[in-house]
Amino acid sequence: MGSRLLLLLFSVFYCSFNDIYAVHGPNLKLQSNFIDFGVVKYKDPVPTRDIIITNRGDQKLVILRTYTDCSCTIVDNKVDTIYPGKSDVLRIKFKAKKLYPGEYTKKIYLKSNTKTQIDTIVVHADVRHN
């Protein structure tokens, strides 16, 4: 009787623990949600940074759309589907040519099939003309 009770308690605890900590469905994990381009001179070549996106869920992750709040921030490649446990690279560019000097903070939005639906990457750059 005692061993059955112990087994029952262990089963309940184990199932509850798995329900709390298991990742069901797709789960988007960004290597970082912040990119600092530092000082960007408008005549220099367009700087590029890479962000690794990982699917930590148990179903495929589908990136439905990427968009930015400024034409100065460019997502240079397209990432569509990332399978569970796999990663892909998102290439980000900051184009300072038409901007006035100063500090800029812009955002990149990733719309996906996750529970949160929208993930955000913040981009910072200090644009200088000389």
Backbone as JSON, one array per atom type, in Angstrom:
{
  "sequence": "MGSRLLLLLFSVFYCSFNDIYAVHGPNLKLQSNFIDFGVVKYKDPVPTRDIIITNRGDQKLVILRTYTDCSCTIVDNKVDTIYPGKSDVLRIKFKAKKLYPGEYTKKIYLKSNTKTQIDTIVVHADVRHN",
  "N": [[0.83, -1.2, 0.0], [1.91, 1.27, 0.81], [3.97, 1.62, -1.08], [2.46, 1.89, -3.4], [1.12, 4.28, -2.93], [3.28, 6.02, -2.81], [4.21, 5.75, -5.46], [1.99, 6.8, -6.81], [2.0, 9.47, -5.86], [4.48, 10.28, -6.88], [3.98, 10.07, -9.65], [1.95, 12.01, -10.03], [3.37, 14.33, -9.28], [5.44, 14.27, -11.21], [4.02, 14.5, -13.67], [2.81, 17.01, -13.29], [5.09, 18.62, -13.08], [6.19, 18.31, -15.65], [4.15, 19.48, -17.2], [4.35, 22.14, -16.44], [6.97, 22.93, -17.16], [7.48, 22.01, -19.75], [7.82, 22.73, -23.23], [5.38, 23.32, -25.31], [4.29, 23.23, -28.66], [5.5, 25.62, -31.13], [8.48, 27.47, -30.28], [10.07, 30.42, -30.14], [13.35, 31.46, -29.81], [15.54, 34.03, -29.4], [18.95, 34.78, -30.07], [19.8, 37.18, -29.12], [17.94, 40.04, -28.18], [18.67, 42.55, -28.81], [20.54, 44.74, -30.8], [23.5, 46.44, -31.19], [24.8, 48.69, -33.24], [26.72, 50.55, -32.86], [28.89, 53.31, -33.63], [28.01, 54.6, -36.71], [29.04, 55.64, -39.77], [27.8, 57.66, -42.33], [28.87, 57.46, -44.92], [30.27, 55.12, -44.94], [30.51, 51.57, -45.7], [27.46, 49.63, -45.55], [26.73, 48.42, -42.4], [26.5, 45.08, -41.02], [24.8, 42.69, -39.01], [24.36, 39.53, -37.43], [21.74, 37.51, -36.15], [20.94, 34.73, -34.26], [18.25, 32.53, -34.53], [16.39, 30.27, -32.71], [14.4, 27.36, -32.55], [12.87, 26.27, -29.83], [10.79, 24.67, -29.28], [8.32, 21.97, -29.67], [7.14, 21.73, -32.09], [7.06, 22.77, -35.58], [8.41, 26.0, -36.23], [7.12, 28.83, -37.7], [8.01, 31.62, -39.43], [6.1, 34.18, -40.16], [6.14, 36.79, -41.06], [8.47, 39.48, -41.39], [9.12, 42.71, -40.26], [9.95, 46.24, -40.12], [10.31, 49.35, -38.28], [11.42, 51.39, -39.65], [12.91, 52.41, -42.7], [15.61, 52.37, -42.65], [16.5, 50.21, -41.26], [17.14, 46.98, -42.11], [16.07, 43.75, -42.92], [17.94, 41.33, -44.18], [17.79, 38.75, -45.22], [15.58, 35.95, -45.79], [13.8, 34.1, -43.46], [11.96, 31.27, -43.12], [10.81, 28.67, -42.12], [11.56, 26.93, -39.16], [12.6, 24.0, -37.79], [11.84, 21.9, -34.89], [14.29, 22.2, -32.36], [16.19, 23.15, -34.1], [18.13, 25.81, -35.71], [18.38, 29.09, -37.25], [19.75, 31.81, -39.18], [19.3, 35.26, -38.93], [19.89, 38.01, -40.86], [20.8, 41.31, -40.31], [20.77, 44.67, -41.38], [21.97, 48.07, -41.15], [21.18, 51.01, -42.53], [22.52, 54.02, -42.98], [22.66, 56.16, -44.69], [20.68, 58.13, -45.51], [20.01, 59.39, -43.18], [19.86, 61.86, -40.54], [22.55, 63.14, -38.47], [22.98, 61.58, -35.27], [21.61, 59.67, -32.48], [19.93, 56.6, -32.93], [17.2, 54.51, -32.3], [15.67, 51.7, -33.27], [13.16, 49.28, -34.33], [12.72, 45.79, -35.02], [10.32, 43.55, -36.09], [9.16, 40.29, -35.59], [6.82, 38.25, -36.82], [5.16, 35.36, -35.95], [4.14, 31.87, -35.62], [3.99, 31.4, -32.89], [2.94, 31.37, -29.39], [3.16, 33.98, -28.38], [3.19, 35.43, -30.7], [4.32, 37.91, -31.75], [7.67, 38.87, -31.82], [10.31, 40.99, -30.77], [13.13, 42.79, -31.92], [15.46, 45.07, -30.86], [17.18, 47.75, -32.3], [20.11, 49.68, -32.26], [21.92, 52.61, -33.15], [24.53, 54.99, -33.68], [24.61, 57.6, -35.62], [26.87, 59.27, -37.68], [28.22, 61.95, -39.58], [30.81, 62.65, -40.27]],
  "CA": [[0.0, 0.0, 0.0], [2.79, 2.43, 0.89], [4.68, 1.81, -2.35], [1.49, 2.4, -4.38], [0.91, 5.7, -2.62], [4.5, 6.71, -3.23], [4.19, 5.76, -6.92], [0.94, 7.73, -7.21], [2.49, 10.83, -5.61], [5.55, 10.56, -7.85], [3.34, 10.25, -10.96], [1.28, 13.31, -10.03], [4.41, 15.36, -9.27], [6.14, 14.22, -12.48], [3.14, 15.06, -14.7], [2.66, 18.45, -13.04], [6.37, 19.24, -13.41], [6.31, 18.34, -17.11], [3.19, 20.44, -17.74], [4.82, 23.49, -16.15], [8.23, 23.27, -17.8], [7.57, 21.55, -21.13], [7.48, 23.74, -24.23], [4.48, 22.72, -26.3], [4.14, 24.1, -29.81], [6.75, 26.28, -31.51], [9.0, 28.41, -29.29], [11.13, 31.22, -30.75], [14.37, 31.96, -28.89], [16.53, 34.87, -30.07], [20.27, 34.83, -29.46], [19.75, 38.45, -28.41], [16.87, 40.89, -28.71], [19.24, 43.88, -28.94], [21.72, 44.87, -31.66], [24.12, 47.76, -31.12], [25.72, 48.9, -34.36], [27.74, 51.51, -32.46], [28.99, 54.47, -34.5], [27.85, 54.29, -38.13], [29.25, 56.83, -40.6], [26.89, 57.5, -43.46], [29.58, 57.12, -46.15], [30.88, 53.8, -44.8], [29.65, 50.46, -46.15], [26.34, 49.32, -44.66], [27.12, 47.36, -41.46], [25.62, 43.92, -40.92], [24.88, 41.86, -37.81], [23.58, 38.31, -37.51], [21.06, 37.05, -34.94], [20.53, 33.33, -34.39], [16.91, 32.22, -34.06], [16.29, 28.85, -32.41], [13.08, 26.84, -32.19], [13.0, 25.41, -28.66], [9.52, 23.98, -29.08], [8.19, 20.61, -30.19], [6.5, 21.81, -33.41], [7.81, 23.68, -36.44], [8.23, 27.44, -36.07], [6.96, 29.48, -39.0], [8.11, 33.08, -39.42], [5.09, 34.61, -41.12], [6.48, 38.1, -41.61], [9.4, 40.35, -40.66], [8.96, 44.1, -40.68], [10.68, 47.2, -39.31], [9.64, 50.64, -38.13], [12.19, 52.4, -40.4], [13.57, 51.83, -43.88], [17.05, 52.3, -42.37], [16.76, 48.9, -40.68], [16.81, 46.04, -43.17], [16.26, 42.32, -42.73], [18.56, 41.05, -45.46], [17.46, 37.43, -45.74], [14.26, 35.47, -45.39], [13.73, 32.87, -42.68], [10.56, 30.82, -43.17], [10.46, 27.59, -41.22], [12.62, 26.36, -38.35], [12.08, 22.79, -37.17], [12.18, 21.79, -33.47], [15.69, 21.96, -32.04], [17.06, 23.71, -35.14], [18.35, 27.26, -35.69], [18.65, 29.77, -38.52], [20.37, 33.12, -38.97], [18.64, 36.44, -39.48], [20.92, 39.02, -41.15], [20.26, 42.65, -40.13], [21.62, 45.78, -41.85], [21.56, 49.41, -40.76], [21.52, 51.9, -43.65], [22.53, 55.36, -42.4], [22.92, 57.14, -45.74], [19.7, 59.21, -45.6], [19.65, 59.83, -41.83], [20.58, 62.96, -39.91], [23.41, 62.67, -37.38], [22.33, 61.39, -33.98], [21.38, 58.3, -32.04], [18.68, 56.03, -33.4], [16.74, 53.23, -31.76], [14.62, 51.2, -34.17], [12.7, 47.94, -33.97], [12.4, 44.77, -36.02], [9.26, 42.7, -35.55], [9.04, 38.96, -36.18], [5.5, 37.67, -36.6], [5.3, 33.92, -36.1], [3.04, 31.04, -35.14], [4.16, 31.12, -31.47], [1.87, 31.9, -28.54], [3.31, 35.43, -28.28], [2.96, 35.89, -32.08], [5.26, 38.95, -32.19], [8.9, 39.04, -31.06], [10.91, 42.26, -31.17], [14.57, 43.03, -31.82], [15.75, 46.5, -30.8], [18.42, 48.1, -33.01], [20.62, 51.0, -31.88], [23.08, 53.09, -33.91], [24.9, 56.38, -33.52], [24.94, 58.01, -36.98], [27.74, 60.45, -37.78], [28.5, 62.32, -40.98], [32.23, 62.9, -40.55]],
  "C": [[0.86, 1.25, 0.0], [3.52, 2.7, -0.41], [3.74, 2.31, -3.45], [1.23, 3.88, -4.17], [2.11, 6.53, -3.07], [4.55, 6.82, -4.76], [3.16, 6.75, -7.45], [1.4, 9.18, -7.02], [3.58, 11.22, -6.6], [4.96, 10.84, -9.23], [2.67, 11.61, -11.07], [2.31, 14.43, -10.09], [5.11, 15.43, -10.63], [5.3, 14.84, -13.6], [2.96, 16.55, -14.52], [3.93, 19.18, -13.42], [6.54, 19.36, -14.92], [5.36, 19.35, -17.73], [3.67, 21.87, -17.54], [6.02, 23.86, -17.01], [8.38, 22.79, -19.24], [7.17, 22.68, -22.07], [6.66, 23.04, -25.3], [4.28, 23.72, -27.43], [5.48, 24.71, -30.17], [7.17, 27.29, -30.44], [10.2, 29.13, -29.88], [12.05, 31.76, -29.67], [15.39, 32.74, -29.71], [17.85, 34.8, -29.32], [20.38, 36.1, -28.62], [18.58, 39.24, -28.99], [17.33, 42.33, -28.82], [20.48, 43.83, -29.82], [22.23, 46.3, -31.53], [25.13, 47.87, -32.25], [26.84, 49.87, -34.0], [27.71, 52.73, -33.37], [28.93, 54.01, -35.96], [28.03, 55.59, -38.91], [28.51, 56.63, -41.92], [27.59, 57.17, -44.78], [30.24, 55.74, -46.11], [29.96, 52.73, -45.4], [28.57, 50.14, -45.1], [26.76, 48.18, -43.72], [26.04, 46.28, -41.34], [25.87, 43.19, -39.6], [23.97, 40.64, -38.01], [22.99, 37.98, -36.14], [20.63, 35.6, -35.19], [19.14, 33.16, -33.77], [16.84, 30.71, -33.88], [14.84, 28.5, -32.08], [13.27, 25.86, -31.04], [11.71, 24.66, -28.35], [9.52, 22.58, -29.66], [7.42, 20.56, -31.51], [7.26, 22.83, -34.25], [7.4, 25.14, -36.18], [8.16, 28.05, -37.46], [7.02, 30.99, -38.8], [7.19, 33.57, -40.53], [5.47, 35.91, -41.81], [7.55, 38.75, -40.75], [9.19, 41.76, -41.18], [9.65, 45.01, -39.67], [9.89, 48.5, -39.21], [10.39, 51.76, -38.85], [12.86, 51.72, -41.59], [15.09, 51.76, -43.71], [17.46, 50.95, -41.8], [16.24, 47.84, -41.65], [17.06, 44.61, -42.71], [16.69, 41.79, -44.09], [18.23, 39.67, -46.04], [16.11, 36.99, -45.19], [14.4, 34.15, -44.63], [12.27, 32.47, -42.65], [10.21, 29.85, -42.06], [11.7, 27.1, -40.48], [12.01, 25.16, -37.6], [12.54, 22.69, -35.71], [13.65, 21.44, -33.26], [16.67, 22.55, -33.03], [17.14, 25.23, -35.01], [18.53, 27.78, -37.11], [19.19, 31.15, -38.18], [19.56, 34.2, -39.66], [19.71, 37.52, -39.64], [20.26, 40.4, -41.15], [21.27, 43.69, -40.63], [21.06, 47.1, -41.35], [22.09, 50.39, -41.81], [21.38, 53.36, -43.18], [22.58, 56.48, -43.43], [21.95, 58.33, -45.75], [19.29, 59.77, -44.23], [20.47, 61.04, -41.39], [21.49, 62.41, -38.83], [22.61, 62.56, -36.08], [22.16, 59.93, -33.66], [19.99, 57.83, -32.46], [18.43, 54.7, -32.7], [15.54, 52.81, -32.59], [14.26, 49.78, -33.77], [12.45, 47.08, -35.21], [11.39, 43.85, -35.36], [9.24, 41.38, -36.32], [7.67, 38.41, -35.83], [5.6, 36.18, -36.91], [4.08, 33.18, -35.57], [3.22, 30.64, -33.67], [2.99, 31.69, -30.67], [1.94, 33.42, -28.43], [3.05, 36.13, -29.61], [3.95, 36.94, -32.58], [6.46, 38.97, -31.24], [9.61, 40.26, -31.63], [12.42, 42.25, -30.95], [14.77, 44.54, -31.86], [17.13, 46.75, -31.42], [18.83, 49.51, -32.61], [21.83, 51.34, -32.75], [23.28, 54.57, -33.64], [25.42, 56.85, -34.88], [25.77, 59.3, -36.95], [28.08, 60.7, -39.24], [29.97, 62.6, -41.26], [33.12, 61.86, -39.97]]
}
